[in-house]
Amino acid sequence: MRKYFLTFVFLFLACHVSGADVPPDNSCLTCHSDMWDDMKTSVHSQHAIYCNQCHGGDPSQKDKDLAKTPATGYVGVPDKKQIAQICGGCHADVEKMNFYGIPTDQLQRYKTSRHGKELFNAGNNKVAVCNDCHTEHDVVPIADPNSPVYPSNVPKTCNRCHGNEKIMTPFGIPTDIFNKYKGSVHGKALFEKHDTGVATCISCHGSHGAVPPGVKEVAAACGKCHINEKKNFLESPHAKIEDAAKFNQCISCHSNHDIQPPGLDMYVQACGRCHAPQTPEFLEGRKIWQVIKDAQDDLKATQGIVKQAGIEGIFVEEDTLVLEEIKTKVFEMGPTQHTLSFAKVNDLYAQAEGKFKQVRKNIETKRDNLKQRKLFLLPMWLFIFVMAVALIKKHKQLDALREEGKKKE
C-alpha cells in the first residue's frame, strides 16, 4: 500500500511540474518544483543550463539516492568558494562564452579583488561571491532593469552587505556609504534623473576585480569619466604627492562617496584644510578663484545685455554665436583649474574677455544705429503728419464748396 501511495505522490508532483517549459528527464523538479518558477525565466534555463550543471547529480534518475551518488558529482548546496569555482567553470571557458561575447576573466579578476582574496586566501566565507550580486536561480542579463547589477540597482545591491553593520564592523568599513552616495551629485543623477551612465560603485571600484583605489589610482578611477580634469590634474603640483595622509588626489578636494557639485567656495574650504592663509599656495588658489568668478560674472552680465538687446528688436544672432564661443572658454576654465596654474586659467579668461568686449561693443553700436534711424525717421513722420493735416483741411474745404454749390442750384 505504501509503495502505491509513493508512486501516486511521485506522479502527482511530476504532473504539477510538467509542461512545455520544463526540461525533460529532470527528476530534480519532483522535489524542487518551487525552484522552476525562478529558473524558467532565467538566462541560464533559456540556454538549456539546468540544475545539474551547478549542483551536479543525475537528474535522469528517478530514485533520489541514485541521483545523488558521489559518482554523479553531486554538490547540493555549494559553499562560497564552490560557487565561485562552479560559476567560473563555465564563465572562464573561452569556447563556451565566445558565442555570447562574455569576458572569460571574471574568476581571475575576482581572485584579485578584496572579496576574492578574503575568500581564497583567508578562508572568509562572509564575503560576497557571484550569487550575492547576480542571484542564483533567477539570473537575468545585466542589461535587464530587473537585474541586481543593472546600473540603477548596483548601489542597492552593494548596500545589502556594505550597509550591514554586523558584516562590515569586523573589517572597519563604514555602513553609511549608500546614504552618502544617494545625496551626492552622482546619486542624485542616478536616482532622481535616472541617468544610468553616471558613476556607481563599480565605476570606481570595479566589479569582479573590486578594490578600493589607492592614492595613485584615484585620478585614474575618476579620470575614466573626467578625462580633461585628469589630464590637467597630472600637470599640477598635487599629482606628485603620493602620500594619502598629505593629499589623496581627487578625494582631498571633492570627497569620494558624497561628492557635491563643484563650486568656487571649494577653494576656501579645500585649500584652507592644507594651506594656511597668506601662504603662496593659498594666495595662488585665491587668484584662480577670482579669475574664474570674474569670467562667470562677465558671462552672466553679457548674456543679459544680449537678451535685452533682442527684446529691443536688435538683430543679435551673430552676437549669440560669439557668446557660445565665450561659454566654451569659460567652460574650459573648469578642467584647466586642476593644473593649479593661474597663468593657464588667466589665459583663457583673457581670450574670453576680448570676446566679451566685442559683443558689448557690437550691441552698443547696434543700439546707437537704431537710435539714429529713429531720429532720421522723425522728420519724415513730421512731414507725413503735416501733409495729412493739410489734406484733411483741403478735403473739408472741398466738401464745403460742394455744399454751397448744391444750395445755389
C-alpha positions as CSV (number, residue, x, y, z in Angstrom):
1,M,0.0,0.0,0.0
2,R,2.8,2.4,0.9
3,K,4.5,1.6,-2.4
4,Y,1.4,2.6,-4.4
5,F,1.0,5.7,-2.3
6,L,4.6,6.9,-3.0
7,T,4.1,6.2,-6.7
8,F,0.9,8.3,-6.6
9,V,2.8,11.2,-4.9
10,F,5.6,11.0,-7.4
11,L,3.2,11.1,-10.4
12,F,1.2,13.9,-8.8
13,L,4.3,16.0,-8.3
14,A,5.5,15.2,-11.8
15,C,2.3,16.3,-13.3
16,H,2.4,19.6,-11.4
17,V,5.8,20.5,-12.7
18,S,5.4,19.2,-16.2
19,G,4.8,21.4,-19.1
20,A,6.3,22.7,-22.3
21,D,8.9,24.8,-20.4
22,V,10.1,22.0,-18.1
23,P,13.3,20.3,-19.1
24,P,12.8,16.6,-20.0
25,D,14.0,13.9,-17.6
26,N,14.7,16.3,-14.8
27,S,13.8,14.5,-11.6
28,C,15.2,17.4,-9.5
29,L,11.9,19.2,-10.1
30,T,9.9,16.3,-8.5
31,C,11.0,17.6,-5.1
32,H,12.1,21.1,-6.0
33,S,9.2,22.2,-8.2
34,D,9.2,25.6,-6.5
35,M,12.6,26.4,-7.9
36,W,11.3,26.2,-11.5
37,D,9.3,29.4,-11.1
38,D,12.5,31.3,-10.7
39,M,14.6,29.2,-13.1
40,K,12.3,29.1,-16.2
41,T,12.8,32.8,-16.9
42,S,16.5,32.9,-16.1
43,V,19.2,33.4,-18.7
44,H,20.6,30.0,-17.9
45,S,17.5,27.9,-18.4
46,Q,16.8,29.8,-21.7
47,H,20.1,28.3,-22.8
48,A,19.4,24.8,-21.5
49,I,21.5,25.2,-18.4
50,Y,19.7,23.3,-15.7
51,C,20.2,22.1,-12.1
52,N,22.9,19.5,-12.6
53,Q,25.3,21.9,-14.3
54,C,25.7,23.7,-11.0
55,H,24.7,21.2,-8.4
56,G,25.9,18.0,-10.1
57,G,23.8,14.9,-9.7
58,D,22.0,12.9,-12.4
59,P,18.5,14.3,-13.0
60,S,17.6,11.4,-15.3
61,Q,17.5,9.1,-12.3
62,K,14.1,8.7,-10.7
63,D,15.5,7.4,-7.5
64,K,16.7,10.2,-5.2
65,D,19.6,8.2,-3.8
66,L,20.8,7.2,-7.3
67,A,20.5,10.8,-8.5
68,K,22.9,12.0,-5.7
69,T,25.6,9.4,-5.6
70,P,29.2,10.6,-5.4
71,A,29.9,9.3,-8.9
72,T,27.4,11.9,-10.3
73,G,29.4,14.8,-8.8
74,Y,26.5,15.9,-6.6
75,V,27.2,19.1,-4.7
76,G,23.9,20.0,-3.2
77,V,24.2,23.4,-1.5
78,P,27.7,24.7,-2.5
79,D,29.7,26.9,-0.2
80,K,31.1,30.3,-1.2
81,K,34.3,29.0,-2.7
82,Q,32.5,26.3,-4.6
83,I,30.1,28.9,-6.0
84,A,32.9,30.9,-7.4
85,Q,34.5,27.8,-8.9
86,I,31.2,26.5,-10.3
87,C,30.3,29.8,-12.0
88,G,33.9,30.2,-13.2
89,G,33.9,26.7,-14.6
90,C,31.7,28.0,-17.4
91,H,32.4,31.7,-17.4
92,A,36.1,31.1,-17.6
93,D,35.7,28.8,-20.6
94,V,36.5,30.7,-23.7
95,E,34.9,28.1,-26.0
96,K,31.6,28.3,-24.1
97,M,31.5,32.1,-23.6
98,N,32.9,33.1,-27.0
99,F,29.5,32.8,-28.7
100,Y,27.8,35.1,-26.2
101,G,30.6,37.7,-26.2
102,I,31.0,37.4,-22.5
103,P,34.5,38.0,-21.0
104,T,36.2,34.9,-19.5
105,D,38.4,36.6,-17.0
106,Q,35.8,37.2,-14.3
107,L,37.1,34.4,-12.0
108,Q,40.7,35.6,-12.2
109,R,39.6,39.2,-11.6
110,Y,37.5,38.1,-8.6
111,K,40.6,36.4,-7.1
112,T,42.4,39.7,-7.3
113,S,39.6,41.6,-5.5
114,R,39.2,42.2,-1.8
115,H,36.3,39.8,-1.8
116,G,38.3,37.1,-3.6
117,K,41.4,37.4,-1.5
118,E,39.3,37.1,1.7
119,L,37.6,34.0,0.3
120,F,40.5,32.1,-1.3
121,N,43.4,33.3,0.8
122,A,41.9,34.0,4.2
123,G,39.0,31.4,4.0
124,N,36.4,34.1,5.0
125,N,33.0,32.8,3.9
126,K,31.2,36.1,4.7
127,V,32.4,37.9,1.6
128,A,30.4,38.5,-1.5
129,V,30.5,35.9,-4.2
130,C,28.8,35.5,-7.6
131,N,25.2,34.8,-6.3
132,D,25.3,37.6,-3.8
133,C,25.3,40.1,-6.7
134,H,23.7,38.1,-9.6
135,T,21.3,35.9,-7.5
136,E,21.1,32.1,-8.0
137,H,18.2,30.6,-9.9
138,D,16.6,33.7,-11.4
139,V,19.7,35.2,-13.1
140,V,18.8,37.7,-15.7
141,P,21.0,39.6,-18.2
142,I,22.8,42.7,-16.7
143,A,21.0,44.9,-19.3
144,D,17.7,43.9,-17.8
145,P,16.3,46.6,-15.4
146,N,15.3,43.8,-13.1
147,S,18.9,42.7,-12.7
148,P,20.5,43.4,-9.3
149,V,23.6,44.7,-11.3
150,Y,21.7,47.0,-13.6
151,P,23.2,50.4,-13.2
152,S,20.4,51.9,-11.1
153,N,20.3,48.8,-8.9
154,V,24.1,48.5,-8.3
155,P,24.3,50.8,-5.2
156,K,21.4,49.0,-3.5
157,T,22.9,45.6,-4.3
158,C,26.3,46.6,-2.8
159,N,24.5,48.1,0.2
160,R,22.9,44.8,1.1
161,C,26.3,43.9,2.6
162,H,28.0,47.2,2.9
163,G,25.1,48.7,4.8
164,N,25.1,45.8,7.3
165,E,26.9,46.7,10.5
166,K,27.3,43.1,11.6
167,I,29.1,42.2,8.4
168,M,31.2,45.4,8.0
169,T,32.3,46.1,11.6
170,P,35.0,43.4,11.7
171,F,36.6,45.0,8.6
172,G,36.3,48.5,10.0
173,I,34.3,49.6,6.9
174,P,31.6,52.3,7.5
175,T,28.0,51.4,6.7
176,D,26.7,54.9,5.7
177,I,28.2,54.9,2.2
178,F,24.9,54.3,0.4
179,N,23.2,57.3,2.2
180,K,26.2,59.5,1.3
181,Y,26.2,58.3,-2.3
182,K,22.4,58.9,-2.5
183,G,22.9,62.6,-1.6
184,S,25.8,63.1,-3.9
185,V,25.9,64.6,-7.4
186,H,26.2,61.1,-8.8
187,G,23.5,59.6,-6.7
188,K,21.0,62.4,-7.5
189,A,21.7,61.9,-11.2
190,L,21.1,58.2,-10.9
191,F,18.0,58.1,-8.6
192,E,16.4,61.4,-9.5
193,K,17.3,62.0,-13.1
194,H,17.6,58.3,-13.9
195,D,20.9,58.8,-15.7
196,T,22.3,55.2,-15.9
197,G,25.5,56.5,-17.4
198,V,26.6,58.2,-14.2
199,A,29.2,56.7,-11.8
200,T,28.1,53.9,-9.5
201,C,30.1,51.7,-7.1
202,I,31.6,49.6,-9.8
203,S,32.6,52.6,-11.9
204,C,35.3,53.4,-9.3
205,H,35.9,50.1,-7.5
206,G,35.4,47.7,-10.4
207,S,33.0,44.8,-10.4
208,H,34.6,41.3,-10.4
209,G,38.0,42.7,-9.5
210,A,36.6,45.2,-7.0
211,V,39.3,47.0,-5.0
212,P,39.3,50.4,-3.3
213,P,41.5,52.7,-5.4
214,G,44.7,53.7,-3.6
215,V,46.2,57.2,-3.7
216,K,47.9,56.5,-7.0
217,E,44.8,55.1,-8.6
218,V,42.2,57.7,-7.6
219,A,42.9,60.0,-10.5
220,A,42.8,57.1,-12.9
221,A,39.4,56.0,-11.5
222,C,37.9,59.4,-11.7
223,G,39.6,60.1,-15.0
224,K,37.6,57.3,-16.7
225,C,34.8,59.8,-16.9
226,H,36.5,63.1,-16.1
227,I,39.1,62.9,-18.8
228,N,40.1,66.6,-19.1
229,E,40.2,67.1,-15.4
230,K,42.6,64.1,-15.0
231,K,44.8,65.3,-17.8
232,N,45.1,68.8,-16.2
233,F,45.5,67.4,-12.7
234,L,48.5,65.3,-13.7
235,E,50.3,68.7,-14.6
236,S,49.6,70.0,-11.1
237,P,51.9,70.0,-8.1
238,H,49.3,67.8,-6.3
239,A,49.8,65.0,-8.7
240,K,53.4,64.5,-7.5
241,I,52.2,63.8,-3.9
242,E,51.8,60.1,-3.3
243,D,51.2,60.2,0.5
244,A,47.5,59.8,1.2
245,A,48.0,61.4,4.6
246,K,49.0,64.6,2.9
247,F,47.0,64.6,-0.2
248,N,44.7,61.9,-1.7
249,Q,44.3,63.3,-5.2
250,C,40.7,64.0,-6.2
251,I,39.2,62.8,-2.9
252,S,41.1,65.5,-0.9
253,C,39.1,68.3,-2.5
254,H,35.9,66.6,-3.8
255,S,35.5,63.8,-1.2
256,N,34.5,60.3,-2.6
257,H,31.1,58.9,-1.9
258,D,29.3,62.2,-1.0
259,I,30.7,64.3,-3.9
260,Q,28.8,67.6,-4.3
261,P,28.5,69.8,-7.4
262,P,31.8,71.7,-7.6
263,G,31.7,75.4,-6.8
264,L,34.1,78.3,-6.2
265,D,33.5,78.0,-2.5
266,M,35.6,74.8,-2.7
267,Y,38.7,77.0,-2.9
268,V,38.0,78.4,0.6
269,Q,37.1,75.1,2.1
270,A,39.5,72.7,0.4
271,C,42.6,74.9,0.1
272,G,42.3,76.0,3.8
273,R,42.4,72.5,5.0
274,C,46.0,72.1,3.9
275,H,47.4,75.6,3.3
276,A,47.4,78.4,5.9
277,P,46.0,81.8,4.8
278,Q,48.6,84.2,3.2
279,T,50.8,81.3,2.2
280,P,51.9,81.4,-1.5
281,E,49.8,78.3,-2.3
282,F,46.7,79.7,-0.7
283,L,47.1,83.0,-2.4
284,E,47.6,81.3,-5.8
285,G,44.3,79.5,-5.2
286,R,42.6,82.8,-4.4
287,K,43.8,84.3,-7.7
288,I,42.5,81.3,-9.6
289,W,39.2,81.6,-7.7
290,Q,38.9,85.3,-8.5
291,V,39.6,85.0,-12.3
292,I,37.0,82.2,-12.6
293,K,34.5,84.2,-10.7
294,D,35.2,87.3,-12.9
295,A,34.7,85.2,-16.0
296,Q,31.4,83.7,-14.8
297,D,30.1,87.2,-13.7
298,D,31.1,88.7,-17.1
299,L,29.4,85.9,-18.9
300,K,26.2,86.3,-17.0
301,A,26.2,90.1,-17.5
302,T,26.9,89.8,-21.2
303,Q,24.2,87.2,-21.7
304,G,21.8,89.7,-20.0
305,I,22.9,92.5,-22.4
306,V,22.3,90.3,-25.5
307,K,19.0,89.2,-24.2
308,Q,17.8,92.8,-23.6
309,A,19.0,93.8,-27.0
310,G,16.9,91.1,-28.6
311,I,13.9,92.3,-26.7
312,E,14.5,95.8,-28.0
313,G,14.3,94.5,-31.6
314,I,18.1,94.5,-32.3
315,F,19.4,91.7,-34.5
316,V,21.6,89.6,-32.1
317,E,22.1,86.3,-33.9
318,E,25.8,87.0,-34.6
319,D,26.4,88.1,-31.0
320,T,24.7,84.9,-29.8
321,L,27.1,82.8,-31.7
322,V,30.1,84.7,-30.2
323,L,28.5,84.1,-26.8
324,E,28.7,80.4,-27.4
325,E,32.4,80.7,-28.1
326,I,32.8,82.6,-24.9
327,K,30.9,80.0,-22.9
328,T,33.3,77.4,-24.3
329,K,36.3,79.3,-23.0
330,V,34.7,79.8,-19.6
331,F,33.8,76.1,-19.5
332,E,37.4,75.2,-20.3
333,M,38.5,77.1,-17.2
334,G,36.8,74.4,-15.1
335,P,39.1,71.5,-16.1
336,T,42.1,73.8,-16.6
337,Q,41.9,74.9,-12.9
338,H,43.1,71.4,-11.9
339,T,46.6,72.4,-13.1
340,L,46.6,74.9,-10.3
341,S,48.3,77.3,-12.8
342,F,46.9,80.8,-12.6
343,A,48.7,81.7,-15.9
344,K,46.8,79.0,-17.8
345,V,43.4,79.8,-16.3
346,N,44.0,83.5,-16.8
347,D,45.0,83.0,-20.5
348,L,41.5,81.5,-21.1
349,Y,39.9,84.5,-19.3
350,A,41.9,86.9,-21.5
351,Q,40.6,85.2,-24.6
352,A,37.1,85.3,-23.2
353,E,37.5,88.9,-22.1
354,G,38.3,90.0,-25.7
355,K,35.1,88.4,-26.9
356,F,33.1,90.0,-24.0
357,K,34.2,93.4,-25.1
358,Q,33.5,92.6,-28.8
359,V,29.9,91.6,-28.0
360,R,29.2,94.6,-25.8
361,K,30.7,97.0,-28.4
362,N,28.6,95.4,-31.1
363,I,25.4,95.7,-29.1
364,E,26.2,99.4,-28.3
365,T,26.9,100.1,-31.9
366,K,23.7,98.5,-33.0
367,R,21.8,100.3,-30.3
368,D,23.3,103.7,-31.4
369,N,22.4,102.8,-35.0
370,L,18.9,102.1,-34.0
371,K,18.6,105.4,-32.2
372,Q,20.0,107.2,-35.3
373,R,17.4,105.5,-37.5
374,K,14.7,106.6,-35.2
375,L,15.9,110.2,-35.2
376,F,16.2,110.1,-39.0
377,L,12.6,108.9,-39.3
378,L,11.3,111.7,-37.0
379,P,11.3,114.5,-39.7
380,M,9.7,112.1,-42.2
381,W,6.9,111.3,-39.7
382,L,6.5,115.0,-39.0
383,F,6.3,115.7,-42.8
384,I,3.7,113.0,-43.2
385,F,1.7,114.4,-40.2
386,V,1.7,117.9,-41.7
387,M,0.7,116.6,-45.1
388,A,-2.1,114.6,-43.6
389,V,-3.4,117.6,-41.7
390,A,-3.2,119.7,-44.9
391,L,-5.1,117.0,-46.9
392,I,-7.8,116.8,-44.3
393,K,-8.2,120.6,-44.3
394,K,-8.3,120.7,-48.1
395,H,-10.8,117.9,-48.1
396,K,-13.1,119.8,-45.7
397,Q,-12.8,122.9,-48.0
398,L,-13.8,120.9,-51.0
399,D,-16.8,119.5,-49.1
400,A,-17.8,123.0,-48.1
401,L,-17.7,124.2,-51.7
402,R,-19.8,121.3,-52.9
403,E,-22.4,122.1,-50.3
404,E,-22.6,125.7,-51.3
405,G,-22.9,124.7,-55.0
406,K,-25.9,122.4,-54.2
407,K,-27.6,125.2,-52.3
408,K,-27.3,127.6,-55.3
409,E,-28.9,125.1,-57.6
